[in-house]
Amino acid sequence: MTHEKYDYVIVGGGVAAASAVGGIRSGDTSGTIAVFGSEPDKPVYRPALSKDLWLKDDATLEGNSLAGDLDDDDAVDLVTDTTVTAIDPDAHVVRLADGTSVGYGKLLLATGAEPRTLSIDPGPRVVYYRTAADYGRLRAIAAKGSHVAVVGGGYIGSEIASALVQNGVQVTLVLDLEDVQKQMFPRALAASLTKAFADRGVTVVHGSVAGGEEADGGVRIRLEDGTDIAADAAVIGVGVLPRTGLAEAAGLEVDNGIVVDEHLRTSAPDVYAAGDVASYPDALLGRRRVEHVDHAEKSGELAGKVMAGAEETYDYTPFFWSDILDAGYEAIGETSSSLDMVEDWKDGQVGTGVVYYLKAGEVRGVLLWNVWDSVDKARELIKETQASPLSDVESLRGRIPFE
């Protein structure tokens, strides 16, 4: 570090933090900025860790680095492998694990989220998958012909299982629900996806993890029904929790994330939050917290702009996407299978189609399965039905074309 006080301090070293630096620079070209990341690696485009780095021969960690503009800016200090232990909004300082105190003019909390853990300790062969270091550990083990157990059939579990099997890895997929992505997809789609994994040679096992450990150069996982799974490594992807500890200890308002207003300001003066950790008022859907990269990019950039003096509001509803085996999708809004759903499949068969998620006649989310370049149409539909709820939800069929 080159300063005891910075114009801007960013706690977190991920996508939102890197985007915030760009936002700051759009309004303040010379202010001093410190970025404190707890991970040993510099900011990386996180989706590549479960997508491109496994599926594209020319993809590299270096090619997905977000640190270029930060490293090239003499007024930015990017400090990795450093833990911020406390923030003091009244004194406008953050405190580091080594006892150092660093002052700030404006502070952004982009602390992200951390993996939910099970009753099996993380280690070299037990990976709670989230970071570039996690990718490096798994990549070193998951050679062609190796065996990896993937626990969890949600967003990250399905992506990692898909990536591994496409790299010739033997995969055992442990599901605590009946089907892959059952909490998000309609029943027929979730069942067809689970079958697609099995057809590609994935061993699908149903059960909940009771424990496990690394042993004999591998890992052993025990399920509650007594099933024992031995593998070379285990990837555990059972969701994440927002890292709100710093905010809570400092007395900021926290409710399923750090509560911010439409300018991404927290309850403390000169303190902002963005990315996975922020509970923000979505212009279309109300208060929510989103754990996807589009939101991290857009909210991080907006927070940086506002910190540098802009009067902009965060009125953007983010989307997300994934590729699983031979299929891909884009989605926006609330996509929970607990909502009412209208399925519109091409030729009446699961394969290409649109799923509309509704509540009281309002479209709350849209899943575009093998349907592309239609996120804006979906966003407009959410806005339209919010203003005028549908009396006939079946009229949604055909609203978004398949091609």
C-alpha positions, 0 to 999 in steps of 0.5 A: 500500500502506498497511502494511509488514506484513500479517496476510495476503498473497495473491500472485495476482489471479485467482479463487482470490485473490478467493475467499480474501479471502472465506474469510479474512473468514469467520473474521477480519473485521478482519485486514489483507490485501494482494493482489498481482496481476501483471495490470493488471486487477482480478480478473475471473470468468475463464470469462466471457472466453471465454463470456458476454462473447461470447455475451450482449449484456448481459455486461460486464467490469465485471459480471464483476468480482470486486473489489467486496468487496475494494474495499469493505473498508478493510483490503484493499489490492488492488495490480494490475500488480505483480510479486512477485519472491521470497518468503522463508518464513523471514523471512515477507516477499515482495519486489516488483519495485520493491525493496519488501519486505512482511511477512506473517503468512500467505501464499497463493500463488494464482499460477495458470497461464500459457499455453504458448507456440509459436514465434510471439511474442505481440503486439497481434494474436497473443493467448495468450488468458488475461486481461481484457486479452487479451479487450480486444485480441481484441474490438477486432479480431474484428469481424463479417467479420474473420478470426481464426486459432485455434490449438489444439482443446482447452478454450480453443481450442474455446471461443474458436472457438465464440464467434467464429463465433457473432459472425460472425467468419471462423475458421480452426481449426488442429488438431495432432490429428485432431479437436477435443478429441480428448484428452478426448472419445471418437472419435465425439464429437470427430469430430462436433464437428469436423464441427459447426465445419466445418458452421458455416463454420469452416475446419479445418486440420491441422498444427503451428505452425512460426512466424509474425509480425505483418505488414501490419496482420494476422498470418501463421502458418506450419505445419510442412508449409509451409501459410501462414495470413494473418488479422487476428489469431491466438488461441493456446490450447495449454494452460497451465503452473502458475506455480511459479517463486516456490515453487521459488526459495524451496525449497518442494516442487513437483511438477507444481504447488506440493505442498500437504496436505489443508489446502492448506498447502505445505512451508513454515510459514504458506505455502498454495497454491490454484487452478491452481498447487496440487497437492493430494490429491483425496479421491476421485482422489488427488493432482492439479492442476486448472485450472478455476474451480470448483476455484479458487473452492472451494480459494481459499475453503478456503485463506482459512478455514484461514489465518484459523484454521479446521481444515477440509480440502479434501475437494471434487472439483471439476467444470468445464463448457463450451459449444461451438456448440449443445452444452454439457457438465459434467464431473468427475474425470479425463476423458482419452480415454486411459482406458477409456470407456463411452459411453451415448448417448440413442437410440444417437446422439451428441448427448445422453449420458454418457461414463464414464472408467474405470481397473481398474473404477473410474470416474475421471471422467464427461462429461455431454454435454447432460445437466444437474444430474447432477454430484453423481450422477457424484461419488457414482459415482466414490466408489462404484466406488472402494470397489467396482470394477466387474466389468461396466463395461457396467452403467454404462449408464443409471446417470445418466439423460439427463433 
